Amino acid sequence: MPENAAPPAPVIAVAKKIAVQIRPRSAIRAFLQSGASGGIVLIVAALAALGIANSPLAAVYFAALQQHVGPLSVLHWINDGLMALFFLLVGLEIKRELVDGHLATWSDRALPTVAALSGMVLPALIYLAIAGSTPRLARGWAIPSATDIAFAIGVMALLGRRVPASLKLFLTTVAIVDDMGAVAVIAVAYTNAVSGPALLAAVLILGVMFVLNRLGIVRLWPYLLLGLLLWVAIWSSGIHATIAGVLTASLIPIRRSPGAPDARNSPLHRLEHALQSWVAYGIVPIFGFANAGVSMAGLGLGSLLAPLPLGVAAGLFVGKQVSVLGAVWAVARFGLARPPGGASWPQVYGTALLCGIGFTMSLFIAGLAFADPKLVDEVKVGILAGSLLSAVSGYVVLRFAGSRSRQVNA
């Protein structure tokens, strides 16, 4: 073949195919895929914790979690330390979606924002209506307000192509907005006495990170080192230490990359992808294993109908489906935003049911709301009951929601 001759057409076609295969995946596709499989790993971890907590190994399990390593117990290192990385990833996803993703414009934000906010308010009101008359239980009002994206996407993954991609995207964006609300609730409602000097140190560290951002420093290590110092300062201040993860994420530089959301010259995208697998397959399952264990000995129908577990379960199962479905109906009815395309109303209802899976964040808030282990165990029963009902019901509805059903846009 002559030196300047163009390659044959078949060679060009093969080269293009290889290029497509090695091209970095979009951030949202990578998140959906890792979230689905990570959700399945989380389910296995939770079931393992339940099994061990109700076996002869229960004493070893609970004793290991209370074993101290330095200033904190193993359980606190998981909930305060490892989960800071989970919240760092949450913060990165929030910033990416707001700046360069599916929440970048007001029209894109309308539907998930209305759905998420209504999905937080109604479950909290249902909880308070059932358990709020007892003052010490009212503190748990935020427990049924959260949606577990890993669990929910994991259930959706079991359905394969029966669920339109638009509903997966809708569920993901609702969960992201939901996470914003959960972070705000944790920072405001579950912070007690605050140490002034430690808080001042945290503000100064954030100031340094802000200056680095404004100076265009794109290396990640200075931000991560300062983020670690920020975690120590916030932990010492009395505010929950995991908030340091979200604050650090807010100051990680991002470079807009329309059409190429995995651009390697964006520090935020690089860190997000570096964390995804560790969080999905390591940190969240470890958290689930450490927090889902509850002894079922002596539990009967009466225990499930006690105000605390009933309030949590009803908030998740009833409150979430009614509020999220109602939000989609309202925006469609009044033309405030476009509903998920290509989906039928039964499929939207099935997705609203899956929003009632509140496992990870609900368990996390429960640990902040109550210090009494007995109350925490009651909350776990309510979370497991409400999440299981939501998961099974959502799966069944989506499994049998026929494609002939009337679409939302019809």
C-alpha positions as a Markdown table, in Angstrom:
| # | Residue | x | y | z |
|---|---|---|---|---|
| 1 | Met | 0.0 | 0.0 | 0.0 |
| 2 | Pro | 1.4 | 3.5 | -0.9 |
| 3 | Glu | 2.8 | 5.5 | 2.0 |
| 4 | Asn | 0.2 | 8.3 | 1.7 |
| 5 | Ala | -2.7 | 6.0 | 0.9 |
| 6 | Ala | -5.7 | 5.9 | 3.2 |
| 7 | Pro | -6.3 | 2.7 | 5.2 |
| 8 | Pro | -9.0 | 0.4 | 3.8 |
| 9 | Ala | -12.5 | 1.0 | 5.0 |
| 10 | Pro | -12.7 | -2.2 | 7.0 |
| 11 | Val | -9.6 | -1.1 | 9.0 |
| 12 | Ile | -11.1 | 2.3 | 9.7 |
| 13 | Ala | -14.4 | 0.6 | 10.9 |
| 14 | Val | -12.4 | -1.7 | 13.2 |
| 15 | Ala | -10.4 | 1.2 | 14.6 |
| 16 | Lys | -13.5 | 3.2 | 15.3 |
| 17 | Lys | -15.1 | 0.2 | 17.1 |
| 18 | Ile | -12.0 | -0.2 | 19.3 |
| 19 | Ala | -11.9 | 3.5 | 20.0 |
| 20 | Val | -15.6 | 3.4 | 21.2 |
| 21 | Gln | -14.8 | 0.4 | 23.4 |
| 22 | Ile | -11.8 | 2.1 | 25.2 |
| 23 | Arg | -13.4 | 5.5 | 25.4 |
| 24 | Pro | -14.0 | 6.5 | 29.1 |
| 25 | Arg | -17.6 | 5.8 | 30.2 |
| 26 | Ser | -19.8 | 8.7 | 31.1 |
| 27 | Ala | -20.0 | 9.4 | 34.8 |
| 28 | Ile | -23.7 | 8.8 | 35.0 |
| 29 | Arg | -23.4 | 5.4 | 33.3 |
| 30 | Ala | -20.5 | 4.3 | 35.5 |
| 31 | Phe | -22.5 | 5.3 | 38.6 |
| 32 | Leu | -25.6 | 3.4 | 37.5 |
| 33 | Gln | -23.6 | 0.3 | 36.8 |
| 34 | Ser | -21.4 | 0.3 | 39.9 |
| 35 | Gly | -24.5 | 1.4 | 42.0 |
| 36 | Ala | -26.5 | -1.6 | 40.7 |
| 37 | Ser | -23.8 | -4.2 | 41.5 |
| 38 | Gly | -22.8 | -2.4 | 44.6 |
| 39 | Gly | -26.4 | -2.5 | 45.8 |
| 40 | Ile | -26.5 | -6.3 | 45.4 |
| 41 | Val | -23.3 | -6.5 | 47.5 |
| 42 | Leu | -24.9 | -4.3 | 50.1 |
| 43 | Ile | -28.0 | -6.6 | 50.2 |
| 44 | Val | -25.7 | -9.6 | 50.8 |
| 45 | Ala | -23.8 | -7.7 | 53.5 |
| 46 | Ala | -27.0 | -6.8 | 55.3 |
| 47 | Leu | -28.4 | -10.3 | 55.2 |
| 48 | Ala | -25.0 | -11.6 | 56.5 |
| 49 | Ala | -25.2 | -9.2 | 59.4 |
| 50 | Leu | -28.8 | -10.3 | 60.2 |
| 51 | Gly | -27.8 | -13.9 | 60.1 |
| 52 | Ile | -24.8 | -13.5 | 62.3 |
| 53 | Ala | -26.7 | -11.3 | 64.8 |
| 54 | Asn | -29.2 | -14.1 | 65.3 |
| 55 | Ser | -26.6 | -17.0 | 65.5 |
| 56 | Pro | -24.2 | -18.3 | 68.1 |
| 57 | Leu | -21.6 | -15.8 | 66.7 |
| 58 | Ala | -23.8 | -12.8 | 67.8 |
| 59 | Ala | -21.7 | -12.1 | 70.9 |
| 60 | Val | -18.5 | -12.0 | 68.9 |
| 61 | Tyr | -20.1 | -9.8 | 66.3 |
| 62 | Phe | -21.3 | -7.2 | 68.7 |
| 63 | Ala | -18.1 | -7.3 | 70.9 |
| 64 | Ala | -15.9 | -6.7 | 67.8 |
| 65 | Leu | -17.9 | -3.6 | 66.8 |
| 66 | Gln | -17.5 | -2.2 | 70.3 |
| 67 | Gln | -13.7 | -2.9 | 70.5 |
| 68 | His | -11.8 | 0.4 | 70.8 |
| 69 | Val | -9.0 | 1.2 | 68.3 |
| 70 | Gly | -7.4 | 4.5 | 69.6 |
| 71 | Pro | -10.0 | 7.1 | 70.6 |
| 72 | Leu | -13.0 | 5.4 | 68.8 |
| 73 | Ser | -14.7 | 2.0 | 68.7 |
| 74 | Val | -14.6 | 0.0 | 65.5 |
| 75 | Leu | -18.2 | 0.9 | 64.9 |
| 76 | His | -17.4 | 4.6 | 65.3 |
| 77 | Trp | -14.4 | 4.4 | 62.9 |
| 78 | Ile | -16.8 | 2.9 | 60.3 |
| 79 | Asn | -19.6 | 5.4 | 60.9 |
| 80 | Asp | -17.5 | 8.5 | 61.4 |
| 81 | Gly | -14.3 | 7.7 | 59.4 |
| 82 | Leu | -15.1 | 5.4 | 56.5 |
| 83 | Met | -18.5 | 7.0 | 55.9 |
| 84 | Ala | -16.7 | 10.4 | 55.5 |
| 85 | Leu | -15.4 | 8.9 | 52.2 |
| 86 | Phe | -19.0 | 7.9 | 51.3 |
| 87 | Phe | -20.1 | 11.5 | 51.9 |
| 88 | Leu | -17.1 | 12.8 | 49.9 |
| 89 | Leu | -18.3 | 10.7 | 46.9 |
| 90 | Val | -21.9 | 12.0 | 47.5 |
| 91 | Gly | -20.6 | 15.6 | 47.5 |
| 92 | Leu | -18.6 | 15.0 | 44.3 |
| 93 | Glu | -21.7 | 13.6 | 42.6 |
| 94 | Ile | -23.8 | 16.5 | 43.8 |
| 95 | Lys | -21.3 | 19.1 | 42.5 |
| 96 | Arg | -20.9 | 17.3 | 39.2 |
| 97 | Glu | -24.6 | 17.1 | 38.6 |
| 98 | Leu | -25.2 | 20.7 | 39.6 |
| 99 | Val | -22.3 | 22.2 | 37.5 |
| 100 | Asp | -22.0 | 19.8 | 34.6 |
| 101 | Gly | -24.7 | 17.2 | 34.7 |
| 102 | His | -28.4 | 16.4 | 34.8 |
| 103 | Leu | -29.1 | 19.1 | 37.4 |
| 104 | Ala | -27.2 | 21.9 | 35.6 |
| 105 | Thr | -30.3 | 23.9 | 34.6 |
| 106 | Trp | -33.4 | 24.9 | 36.5 |
| 107 | Ser | -35.6 | 23.0 | 34.1 |
| 108 | Asp | -33.6 | 19.8 | 34.8 |
| 109 | Arg | -33.7 | 20.4 | 38.6 |
| 110 | Ala | -37.5 | 21.0 | 38.9 |
| 111 | Leu | -38.8 | 17.4 | 38.8 |
| 112 | Pro | -36.2 | 15.7 | 41.0 |
| 113 | Thr | -36.2 | 18.6 | 43.5 |
| 114 | Val | -40.0 | 18.6 | 43.9 |
| 115 | Ala | -40.0 | 14.8 | 44.1 |
| 116 | Ala | -37.1 | 14.6 | 46.6 |
| 117 | Leu | -38.4 | 17.4 | 48.9 |
| 118 | Ser | -41.9 | 16.0 | 49.0 |
| 119 | Gly | -40.3 | 12.6 | 49.5 |
| 120 | Met | -38.6 | 13.9 | 52.6 |
| 121 | Val | -41.4 | 16.0 | 54.1 |
| 122 | Leu | -44.3 | 13.5 | 54.0 |
| 123 | Pro | -42.4 | 10.5 | 55.5 |
| 124 | Ala | -41.3 | 12.8 | 58.4 |
| 125 | Leu | -44.8 | 13.9 | 59.0 |
| 126 | Ile | -46.1 | 10.3 | 59.0 |
| 127 | Tyr | -43.4 | 9.4 | 61.5 |
| 128 | Leu | -44.3 | 12.3 | 63.8 |
| 129 | Ala | -48.0 | 11.4 | 63.6 |
| 130 | Ile | -47.3 | 7.9 | 64.8 |
| 131 | Ala | -44.3 | 8.3 | 67.1 |
| 132 | Gly | -43.9 | 12.0 | 67.7 |
| 133 | Ser | -46.2 | 12.1 | 70.7 |
| 134 | Thr | -43.4 | 10.7 | 72.8 |
| 135 | Pro | -40.8 | 13.5 | 73.1 |
| 136 | Arg | -37.7 | 11.2 | 73.1 |
| 137 | Leu | -38.9 | 9.5 | 69.9 |
| 138 | Ala | -39.7 | 12.7 | 68.0 |
| 139 | Arg | -35.9 | 13.2 | 67.5 |
| 140 | Gly | -36.0 | 10.4 | 64.8 |
| 141 | Trp | -38.3 | 12.3 | 62.4 |
| 142 | Ala | -35.6 | 12.4 | 59.6 |
| 143 | Ile | -35.0 | 8.6 | 59.6 |
| 144 | Pro | -37.6 | 7.7 | 57.0 |
| 145 | Ser | -36.8 | 10.7 | 54.8 |
| 146 | Ala | -33.8 | 9.1 | 53.0 |
| 147 | Thr | -33.6 | 7.0 | 49.9 |
| 148 | Asp | -30.8 | 4.4 | 49.5 |
| 149 | Ile | -29.7 | 4.7 | 45.9 |
| 150 | Ala | -27.4 | 1.6 | 45.9 |
| 151 | Phe | -30.2 | -0.6 | 47.2 |
| 152 | Ala | -32.8 | 0.9 | 44.8 |
| 153 | Ile | -30.6 | 0.7 | 41.7 |
| 154 | Gly | -29.6 | -2.8 | 42.8 |
| 155 | Val | -33.3 | -3.9 | 42.7 |
| 156 | Met | -33.8 | -2.1 | 39.3 |
| 157 | Ala | -30.8 | -4.0 | 37.9 |
| 158 | Leu | -32.6 | -7.3 | 38.6 |
| 159 | Leu | -35.3 | -6.2 | 36.2 |
| 160 | Gly | -32.9 | -5.6 | 33.3 |
| 161 | Arg | -34.5 | -3.8 | 30.2 |
| 162 | Arg | -38.0 | -3.9 | 31.7 |
| 163 | Val | -37.2 | -0.5 | 33.3 |
| 164 | Pro | -36.7 | 2.5 | 30.9 |
| 165 | Ala | -33.4 | 4.3 | 31.2 |
| 166 | Ser | -35.3 | 7.5 | 32.0 |
| 167 | Leu | -36.6 | 6.0 | 35.2 |
| 168 | Lys | -33.1 | 4.9 | 36.3 |
| 169 | Leu | -31.9 | 8.5 | 35.7 |
| 170 | Phe | -34.9 | 9.9 | 37.5 |
| 171 | Leu | -34.3 | 7.7 | 40.5 |
| 172 | Thr | -30.6 | 8.6 | 40.6 |
| 173 | Thr | -31.2 | 12.4 | 40.4 |
| 174 | Val | -34.0 | 12.2 | 43.1 |
| 175 | Ala | -31.6 | 10.3 | 45.3 |
| 176 | Ile | -28.9 | 13.0 | 44.7 |
| 177 | Val | -31.2 | 15.8 | 45.7 |
| 178 | Asp | -32.4 | 13.7 | 48.6 |
| 179 | Asp | -28.7 | 13.4 | 49.7 |
| 180 | Met | -28.4 | 17.2 | 49.7 |
| 181 | Gly | -31.4 | 17.4 | 52.1 |
| 182 | Ala | -30.0 | 14.6 | 54.3 |
| 183 | Val | -26.6 | 16.4 | 54.6 |
| 184 | Ala | -28.4 | 19.6 | 55.6 |
| 185 | Val | -30.5 | 17.8 | 58.1 |
| 186 | Ile | -27.5 | 16.0 | 59.7 |
| 187 | Ala | -25.6 | 19.3 | 59.9 |
| 188 | Val | -28.4 | 21.3 | 61.4 |
| 189 | Ala | -30.7 | 18.9 | 63.3 |
| 190 | Tyr | -28.2 | 16.4 | 64.8 |
| 191 | Thr | -25.5 | 18.8 | 66.0 |
| 192 | Asn | -25.4 | 19.5 | 69.7 |
| 193 | Ala | -22.7 | 21.5 | 71.5 |
| 194 | Val | -20.1 | 23.1 | 69.2 |
| 195 | Ser | -16.5 | 23.8 | 70.1 |
| 196 | Gly | -15.6 | 27.3 | 69.0 |
| 197 | Pro | -11.8 | 26.9 | 68.5 |
| 198 | Ala | -12.3 | 23.6 | 66.5 |
| 199 | Leu | -15.0 | 25.2 | 64.4 |
| 200 | Leu | -12.7 | 28.2 | 63.7 |
| 201 | Ala | -9.9 | 25.8 | 62.7 |
| 202 | Ala | -12.4 | 24.1 | 60.2 |
| 203 | Val | -13.3 | 27.5 | 58.7 |
| 204 | Leu | -9.6 | 28.4 | 58.3 |
| 205 | Ile | -8.9 | 25.1 | 56.5 |
| 206 | Leu | -11.9 | 25.6 | 54.2 |
| 207 | Gly | -10.5 | 29.1 | 53.5 |
| 208 | Val | -7.2 | 27.7 | 52.4 |
| 209 | Met | -8.9 | 25.2 | 50.2 |
| 210 | Phe | -11.0 | 28.0 | 48.6 |
| 211 | Val | -7.8 | 30.0 | 47.9 |
| 212 | Leu | -6.2 | 26.9 | 46.3 |
| 213 | Asn | -9.3 | 26.5 | 44.1 |
| 214 | Arg | -9.3 | 30.2 | 43.1 |
| 215 | Leu | -5.6 | 30.0 | 42.2 |
| 216 | Gly | -6.3 | 27.2 | 39.8 |
| 217 | Ile | -4.4 | 24.4 | 41.7 |
| 218 | Val | -5.6 | 21.2 | 40.2 |
| 219 | Arg | -3.4 | 18.6 | 41.9 |
| 220 | Leu | -5.6 | 16.5 | 44.2 |
| 221 | Trp | -3.2 | 15.8 | 47.1 |
| 222 | Pro | -3.3 | 19.3 | 48.7 |
| 223 | Tyr | -7.2 | 19.1 | 48.8 |
| 224 | Leu | -7.1 | 15.6 | 50.2 |
| 225 | Leu | -4.6 | 16.4 | 52.9 |
| 226 | Leu | -6.5 | 19.5 | 53.9 |
| 227 | Gly | -9.7 | 17.4 | 53.8 |
| 228 | Leu | -8.2 | 15.0 | 56.3 |
| 229 | Leu | -7.3 | 18.0 | 58.6 |
| 230 | Leu | -10.8 | 19.3 | 58.1 |
| 231 | Trp | -12.3 | 15.9 | 59.2 |
| 232 | Val | -10.2 | 16.1 | 62.5 |
| 233 | Ala | -11.3 | 19.7 | 63.1 |
| 234 | Ile | -15.0 | 19.0 | 62.4 |
| 235 | Trp | -14.9 | 15.8 | 64.5 |
| 236 | Ser | -13.4 | 17.9 | 67.4 |
| 237 | Ser | -16.0 | 20.7 | 66.9 |
| 238 | Gly | -19.1 | 18.6 | 67.7 |
| 239 | Ile | -20.5 | 18.6 | 64.2 |
| 240 | His | -20.7 | 15.2 | 62.7 |
| 241 | Ala | -17.4 | 14.5 | 61.1 |
| 242 | Thr | -18.8 | 13.1 | 57.8 |
| 243 | Ile | -19.9 | 16.6 | 56.9 |
| 244 | Ala | -16.1 | 17.2 | 56.2 |
| 245 | Gly | -16.5 | 14.9 | 53.2 |
| 246 | Val | -19.2 | 17.0 | 51.5 |
| 247 | Leu | -17.4 | 20.3 | 52.3 |
| 248 | Thr | -14.2 | 18.9 | 50.8 |
| 249 | Ala | -16.0 | 17.8 | 47.7 |
| 250 | Ser | -17.5 | 21.3 | 47.2 |
| 251 | Leu | -14.0 | 22.7 | 46.8 |
| 252 | Ile | -12.5 | 20.1 | 44.5 |
| 253 | Pro | -11.9 | 21.8 | 41.1 |
| 254 | Ile | -14.1 | 20.7 | 38.2 |
| 255 | Arg | -13.7 | 21.4 | 34.6 |
| 256 | Arg | -16.8 | 21.5 | 32.5 |
| 257 | Ser | -16.7 | 18.9 | 29.8 |
| 258 | Pro | -20.0 | 18.8 | 27.8 |
| 259 | Gly | -20.2 | 15.5 | 25.9 |
| 260 | Ala | -17.2 | 14.0 | 27.7 |
| 261 | Pro | -18.2 | 13.9 | 31.4 |
| 262 | Asp | -15.2 | 11.6 | 32.2 |
| 263 | Ala | -12.6 | 14.2 | 31.0 |
| 264 | Arg | -9.3 | 13.2 | 32.6 |
| 265 | Asn | -8.2 | 16.8 | 33.0 |
| 266 | Ser | -11.0 | 17.4 | 35.6 |
| 267 | Pro | -9.8 | 16.7 | 39.1 |
| 268 | Leu | -13.3 | 16.1 | 40.4 |
| 269 | His | -14.1 | 13.5 | 37.8 |
| 270 | Arg | -10.8 | 11.7 | 38.5 |
| 271 | Leu | -11.4 | 11.6 | 42.2 |
| 272 | Glu | -15.0 | 10.5 | 41.7 |
| 273 | His | -14.1 | 7.6 | 39.6 |
| 274 | Ala | -11.2 | 6.6 | 41.9 |
| 275 | Leu | -13.6 | 6.5 | 44.8 |
| 276 | Gln | -16.6 | 4.8 | 43.2 |
| 277 | Ser | -15.6 | 1.2 | 43.4 |
| 278 | Trp | -14.1 | 1.5 | 46.9 |
| 279 | Val | -17.3 | 3.0 | 48.2 |
| 280 | Ala | -19.7 | 0.8 | 46.3 |
| 281 | Tyr | -18.0 | -2.5 | 47.0 |
| 282 | Gly | -16.2 | -1.7 | 50.2 |
| 283 | Ile | -17.3 | 1.1 | 52.4 |
| 284 | Val | -21.1 | 0.9 | 52.0 |
| 285 | Pro | -21.2 | -2.9 | 52.4 |
| 286 | Ile | -19.0 | -2.6 | 55.5 |
| 287 | Phe | -21.3 | 0.0 | 56.9 |
| 288 | Gly | -24.3 | -2.2 | 56.2 |
| 289 | Phe | -22.7 | -5.2 | 57.8 |
| 290 | Ala | -21.8 | -3.2 | 60.9 |
| 291 | Asn | -25.2 | -1.5 | 61.3 |
| 292 | Ala | -27.8 | -4.0 | 60.0 |
| 293 | Gly | -27.2 | -6.6 | 62.7 |
| 294 | Val | -30.2 | -6.7 | 65.0 |
| 295 | Ser | -31.4 | -9.7 | 67.1 |
| 296 | Met | -34.8 | -10.8 | 66.2 |
| 297 | Ala | -35.2 | -12.9 | 69.4 |
| 298 | Gly | -38.6 | -12.2 | 71.1 |
| 299 | Leu | -39.8 | -10.0 | 68.2 |
| 300 | Gly | -43.4 | -10.5 | 67.2 |
| 301 | Leu | -46.2 | -8.5 | 65.6 |
| 302 | Gly | -46.5 | -6.4 | 68.7 |
| 303 | Ser | -42.9 | -5.3 | 68.4 |
| 304 | Leu | -43.4 | -4.3 | 64.8 |
| 305 | Leu | -46.5 | -2.3 | 65.7 |
| 306 | Ala | -44.7 | -0.3 | 68.4 |
| 307 | Pro | -44.7 | 3.5 | 67.6 |
| 308 | Leu | -41.0 | 3.7 | 66.8 |
| 309 | Pro | -40.6 | 0.9 | 64.2 |
| 310 | Leu | -44.1 | 1.5 | 62.9 |
| 311 | Gly | -43.5 | 5.2 | 62.3 |
| 312 | Val | -40.2 | 4.4 | 60.5 |
| 313 | Ala | -41.7 | 1.6 | 58.3 |
| 314 | Ala | -44.9 | 3.6 | 57.5 |
| 315 | Gly | -42.8 | 6.7 | 56.6 |
| 316 | Leu | -40.7 | 4.7 | 54.2 |
| 317 | Phe | -43.3 | 2.5 | 52.6 |
| 318 | Val | -46.4 | 4.8 | 52.6 |
| 319 | Gly | -44.8 | 8.3 | 52.7 |
| 320 | Lys | -42.3 | 7.8 | 50.0 |
| 321 | Gln | -44.6 | 6.2 | 47.4 |
| 322 | Val | -47.4 | 8.7 | 47.9 |
| 323 | Ser | -45.1 | 11.8 | 47.9 |
| 324 | Val | -42.9 | 10.8 | 45.0 |
| 325 | Leu | -45.8 | 9.6 | 42.8 |
| 326 | Gly | -47.8 | 12.7 | 43.7 |
| 327 | Ala | -44.8 | 15.0 | 42.8 |
| 328 | Val | -44.5 | 13.4 | 39.3 |
| 329 | Trp | -48.3 | 13.7 | 38.8 |
| 330 | Ala | -48.2 | 17.4 | 39.9 |
| 331 | Val | -45.4 | 18.5 | 37.6 |
| 332 | Ala | -47.0 | 16.6 | 34.7 |
| 333 | Arg | -50.4 | 18.0 | 35.5 |
| 334 | Phe | -49.3 | 21.6 | 35.8 |
| 335 | Gly | -46.6 | 21.6 | 33.2 |
| 336 | Leu | -43.8 | 22.5 | 35.6 |
| 337 | Ala | -41.3 | 20.0 | 34.1 |
| 338 | Arg | -41.2 | 17.1 | 31.8 |
| 339 | Pro | -41.8 | 13.7 | 33.5 |
| 340 | Pro | -39.6 | 10.7 | 32.7 |
| 341 | Gly | -40.0 | 9.9 | 29.0 |
| 342 | Gly | -41.1 | 6.6 | 27.7 |
| 343 | Ala | -42.4 | 5.4 | 31.1 |
| 344 | Ser | -45.9 | 4.3 | 32.0 |
| 345 | Trp | -47.7 | 5.4 | 35.1 |
| 346 | Pro | -47.4 | 1.9 | 36.7 |
| 347 | Gln | -43.6 | 2.1 | 36.1 |
| 348 | Val | -43.4 | 5.5 | 37.7 |
| 349 | Tyr | -45.4 | 4.1 | 40.6 |
| 350 | Gly | -43.0 | 1.2 | 40.9 |
| 351 | Thr | -40.1 | 3.6 | 40.9 |
| 352 | Ala | -41.8 | 5.6 | 43.7 |
| 353 | Leu | -42.1 | 2.5 | 45.7 |
| 354 | Leu | -38.3 | 1.9 | 45.4 |
| 355 | Cys | -37.7 | 5.3 | 46.8 |
| 356 | Gly | -39.0 | 3.9 | 50.1 |
| 357 | Ile | -35.8 | 1.8 | 50.4 |
| 358 | Gly | -34.0 | 3.9 | 53.0 |
| 359 | Phe | -31.3 | 1.5 | 54.3 |
| 360 | Thr | -27.9 | 3.2 | 54.4 |
| 361 | Met | -28.8 | 6.9 | 55.1 |
| 362 | Ser | -31.7 | 5.9 | 57.4 |
| 363 | Leu | -29.4 | 3.7 | 59.5 |
| 364 | Phe | -26.8 | 6.5 | 59.6 |
| 365 | Ile | -29.4 | 9.0 | 60.9 |
| 366 | Ala | -30.7 | 6.5 | 63.4 |
| 367 | Gly | -27.3 | 6.3 | 65.0 |
| 368 | Leu | -27.3 | 10.1 | 65.3 |
| 369 | Ala | -30.8 | 10.4 | 66.6 |
| 370 | Phe | -30.7 | 7.9 | 69.4 |
| 371 | Ala | -28.0 | 6.9 | 71.9 |
| 372 | Asp | -30.1 | 4.1 | 73.5 |
| 373 | Pro | -29.1 | 0.8 | 71.8 |
| 374 | Lys | -32.7 | -0.5 | 72.4 |
| 375 | Leu | -34.2 | 2.4 | 70.5 |
| 376 | Val | -31.6 | 1.9 | 67.7 |
| 377 | Asp | -32.6 | -1.7 | 67.4 |
| 378 | Glu | -36.3 | -0.8 | 67.2 |
| 379 | Val | -35.4 | 1.7 | 64.4 |
| 380 | Lys | -33.5 | -1.0 | 62.6 |
| 381 | Val | -36.5 | -3.2 | 62.6 |
| 382 | Gly | -38.6 | -0.4 | 61.2 |
| 383 | Ile | -36.0 | 0.4 | 58.5 |
| 384 | Leu | -35.7 | -3.3 | 57.5 |
| 385 | Ala | -39.5 | -3.7 | 57.4 |
| 386 | Gly | -40.2 | -0.5 | 55.4 |
| 387 | Ser | -37.3 | -1.1 | 53.0 |
| 388 | Leu | -38.2 | -4.7 | 52.4 |
| 389 | Leu | -41.8 | -3.9 | 51.7 |
| 390 | Ser | -40.7 | -1.1 | 49.3 |
| 391 | Ala | -38.2 | -3.3 | 47.5 |
| 392 | Val | -40.5 | -6.3 | 47.0 |
| 393 | Ser | -43.5 | -4.1 | 46.1 |
| 394 | Gly | -41.5 | -2.0 | 43.7 |
| 395 | Tyr | -39.9 | -5.0 | 42.1 |
| 396 | Val | -43.3 | -6.7 | 41.6 |
| 397 | Val | -44.9 | -3.6 | 40.1 |
| 398 | Leu | -42.0 | -2.9 | 37.7 |
| 399 | Arg | -41.8 | -6.6 | 36.8 |
| 400 | Phe | -45.5 | -6.8 | 35.7 |
| 401 | Ala | -45.9 | -3.2 | 34.5 |
| 402 | Gly | -46.8 | -3.8 | 30.8 |
| 403 | Ser | -45.4 | -1.8 | 28.0 |
| 404 | Arg | -48.9 | -1.3 | 26.8 |
| 405 | Ser | -49.8 | 0.8 | 29.9 |
| 406 | Arg | -50.5 | 4.4 | 29.2 |
| 407 | Gln | -47.3 | 6.4 | 29.1 |
| 408 | Val | -46.8 | 9.5 | 31.4 |
| 409 | Asn | -46.4 | 11.7 | 28.4 |
| 410 | Ala | -49.5 | 10.4 | 26.6 |
